[in-house]
Structure formats: structure tokens, C-alpha cells
Amino acid sequence: MKNAIELLKEHNLLRVIDAEVDIDLGIPHIAYIEVKKENSQALLFTNPVSKRLDKKFATPVLMNAFGSHQATELFIGKKADDIADEIEKLLHLKPPSSIGEKFGMLSQLFSLKSVFPKRLKGKGACQEVIYHDNANLYDIPILTTWTQDGGPFITMGQVYTESLDGERKNLGMYRLQVYSDKRLGMHWQIHKDSANFFNEYKKAGKKMPVSIAIGGDPLYTWAATAPLPHGVFELLMYGFIKGESARLVKSLTNDLYIPEDVDFVIEGFVDPSQMEIEGPFGDHTGYYTLQEEYPVMDVTCITHKKEPVYLATVVGKPPLEDKYMGWATERIFLPLLRTTAPDLIDYVMPENGVFHNLIIAKMKTQYPGHAKQFMHVFWGVGQMSFVKHAIFVNEDAPDLEDYEALSDYILDRVKIENIMISEGVCDALDHASDDFAYGGKLGIDCTSDNVDFPTKNILSDDDLLSIVRKLEPTVKSLKQYKTYTKTPITIIGLDKQEKVQNSFEKLKAIKEHTKLVIFVDVDKNSLDNPYMLLWRIVNNIDSSRDIILGKEFICVDATNKGKIEGFPRRWPDDTDCDKEVIQSLRKRGLLDIDDAFLKKYYI
């Protein structure tokens, strides 16, 4: 971590905060706001304190380490697209036809020896200080991010596990709730490798070893998030990118190996017969995920460097640090995605679509139905299977990061017959589906030529609102977008008194003025903020329930669901910063943002 801090300093990507700041809400709120700035920096808090524990910490806290494209590429050590090119070449290796090609291939394959981790004898730097019976999680400055969180959570933990037979290794990143000085909640979701290993131990009636590393080379942390195929150890990706083997040492109280240069290691075992309520936690969707039962880890040992740094992140409403980590993943793993979708040109997962909620893919369309075939491919590939909404465009579409031009292209090509609504697995963090981890999938084929629809009689916002209010008095506000396209959008702010479908029926008379009507809660949203509206819409809809397709009129219900709809689960709250904490930090000069900034990002 200290090397990473020096690298950030060298490139003017680090701000050091020497003032005392509380690990409960204070540090996370500053980091949450900082990363939303156009020129955000990583933050090093040198004097973390806890009023709750009546404690000062000697260990500094590093936040937003990956808080920019530049920082992310510095830690990776290469351009993300260059790594993708290397992977592409390996995937297309052909048998050599000459002596020169044979030597070239040998050289290429020989360089792969560094992919495999190297096990060292003896202790590592991460084991300079050792705590056994006196191990105490409260001696680490673990943060409480949100007011409704179930407690402090480790948010940048590298979770090392292995299969029951020891043959398969896994490195993942899961939030970890602190229950007491020696107990942690393991939020590994049902689709993850660690959860599969846990099931093996549960069937065998054996305790499962777990080691959690924090810090060290930032590339370890990024590798923990890498969407590698099932059974592939994520540290192989570290070796491939770094060009040198990860150096591992054995944990002291279990048989798992961890990188020798990490800052902290928390070792222990999970008893498969013990489960405990975990959460709530304000997660990267910008909503709290609800309380569920998860396994519990009993801590047997904590080790760390002599002068460790505690690495953490904050998640919530976009944009956040995961924007940059996800961008690197998106670029690097494009060649692997092409192995199952060879006509894929490129794709983006906009950060305000919180990644798994929206993907836009550019493809070389070869035949009728090609895009719909792609939909099935995407929904059947690893972590892509969690994507809720997928839009496909042809190779002549604008640059995928030119969202203004791209949205025009898409809206000129929306045809009801090219929309597919299906069902499948969802991310366990998704709150909008009727069932946990299972819900609607939306695919839109926009690869065809412009659609030929009757031109709408576009009115001003005020005139259209006047008509709408006469038809449905619970409508409080209205704004139109992209009225010059073939699919004009009308956003309606609703004080919902009944099912949105009923309100939509009353408004069918306005179909001559618009094509796509999206309902949102008037008290939760600013209709003048398209960035946050997209975040809200893709979060709040389950396409199998909330989209009504008419021949020339489409309705989307992006309101919060509850008793009116007979929603079977509890709808979670937004992750909102504590107003008193924000006010205090501003008074102390630790936050330099105005009210407009707070409003812009629903802070």
C-alpha cells in the first residue's frame, strides 16, 4: 500500500487529510463525495477515530485508490486495451508453420510462467505482527458507511477460499460485516465460487477455512473483482498482467495461501451449521440490500505489517470508485466475451446503470434475429447472466461512449417486435424483482434501419402537462426528452395512489404526442436530471412486470413498489448521506461542495 500511496502522490492523485475524522460515516461521506468530482483524488486519512469505540487509530485509511482512469491504469501497470490485445493474441494462437514461428510461440508461452503464483517458505511481511487469542477486529479502523448499515463492514477484502479437496482456489471480493471482535458475516452470494465451496463443506460437515487479505498491491484487489470463468484462480490474472508471479505465504492457522505483502490478514473458519442475519448494507446499487442469513467466520488470527494501511471503498449512488474498476474490467475482458459472441465489436456498461442493470453492445449483424441470439448468449455467460437490460446496436452506430448520439440512434430504432422480455437469474442485490435473485430480462434489438413511425404531434412540456393532469390528477410534474427522435420520451412524476397501469390506461389519449412514457415517484426524483433518472429507472423496474408494450405506446413503471402493487418483498431505502454529518464536515472545511452538487447526485 505504501508503494501505491507514493505512486498516487507522484501523479498528484492523492489528498492527505490529517484532521481527525470518524470511521463511522465521516470518512465514508467525504470519500463518497470526493469521487464524484470531475478531478477526484484518492484520500489518505492519517488520523481516523471512532467516537463509538472512544478510540484513536494509528493505522491510516486509504479511500478511492482506484478513483480515476489514470490511477486505475497506474495500478494495472499497462493500458487496459493493451492487456485485452495480449489476451486476444493468446486466444488465437495457431500451430507454428516455420522455425521462426515456433521460437516466437515458445517465447510467448515461456512468458506465461509468471502467471502461476509462487509459494514461499516462512512468513511474509503481512505477518510481522501477530495476534491470536488477543485478535480484535475493533483494532482495525473498519468503516460504517451508512446510517442504516447493520454495523461496520470490510469493503475491500480479498477473500481467499478453496474447494473441499483443495484443488480449486478462489479470490473474491464480498462485503464482510463485523459482528463482534472475532466474528464476521460472509456475504458471498449464491452464484459465487465461494458459496459453491461452502456448499461442499456443508455437505461434508466440515468447517471451511477462510483468509481475508486487505491492501498490498492494488492489483490484488482489482483481481478479486475479475469475472474469470468458474474454477479459474483470480491470482492467475494478477500474474498475467503484472508479468511476475504473485508471491504467497501460508496463513498461520489454516492452510490457505495469501500474498506475502498485503497489509492485513484475517484468518479463520466458517462453521456451515451456523448462519446469522447479515445487513442491511447500502450497496453499489444505491439502495440498501435487505437482511438475509449468511455464513459466519470465526476469527482465529489477525496479522499485519508493522506499519499497515487500511484500504476501503464506499459504494452507493453513482458515480463511484467502481466506475473505474469496472471500466478496466470491461476493456480487459472484451476478448473473452467475444469467444462466445464472435461478432461482438464492443460493449459498455454505464456506471449509472450500476453495471449489471444495463449493457449496450455494438455488433456486426449478419442475419435476421442475430441480436436476439446475442441476448441469449449474454444472459448465459458467467456474470453477464446477471444483466437485466441489454441493448444491441449495429456496427454503424456512434461511439458507445457518446451517449447523446448513441441514445438518438437507439430511439430511432425502437420497434415493439424487436423487444424481448424474458426471465432469468438476477444479481442477489437486485431489489426490484418479486423473487430473490430471479426476475425479468429486457433485450432490445436496435440493429435495424430507422423505423418508420407516424410523426408525433409534439407539445411543450407545459401544454402536455395540462392535458395529462386533466386525465390523471395524481401527475405532479412532466418533462420530455429526445422529442426529435422516433421515440419521444415523456417522464412523469407521479404521486402514486393506485397501480401505475391504471394511470397509464387513463393517459392513452396522449399517444399522439409521445411514444415512451416513464413513471417515477415525484418526491424521489428530479425530472431535470437524466443521469440520475437512468440510475433510478434501471434499478426500479422488473421488465416482466413493469413494462407495457403497445403498438405505438410504451409504458414503464419505475416507481417504488409496495402495498399498492402487492409487492411481496420490502422495498429498500436509498443510500442517503446523513445531513448532520455533511453539515459538520462542511463547517470543518473537510467538504468544499455546494448544495447544487449535493442535489445533482442525490447525495
ABEGO torsion letter per residue (X at the ends): XAAAAAAAAAAGABBBBABBBBABGAAAAAAAAAAABABBBBBBBABBBBAAAGBBBABBBBBGAAABAAAAAAAAGBBAAAAAAAAAAAAABBBBABAAAAAAAAAAAAAAAAABBBBBBEBBAAAABBBBAABBAAABBBBBABAABAEBBBAABBBBBBBAAGABBBBBBBBBBBABAABBBBBBBAABAAAAAAAAAAAAGBBBBBBBBBEEBAAAAAAAABBBBBGBBAAAAAAAAAGBBBBBBBBAABABBBBAABABBBBEBBBAABBBBBOBBBBAAGBBBBBBBBBBBBBABBBBBABBBBBBBBBEBOBBAAAAAAAAAAAAAAAAAAAABAABABBBBBAAAGGAABBBBBBBBABBGAAAAAAAAAAABEAAAABABBBBBBAABBBAABAAAAAAAAAAABBAAABBBBBEBBBAABAABABBGBBBBBBBBAABBBBBBBBBBBBBAAAAAAAAAAABAABABBBBBGAABABBBBBBBBBBABBAAAAAAAAAAAAAABABBBBBBAAABBAABAAAAAAAAAAABBAAAABBBBAABBBBBABBBBAAAGBABBBBBBBBBBAAAAAAAAAAGABABBAAAAAAAGX
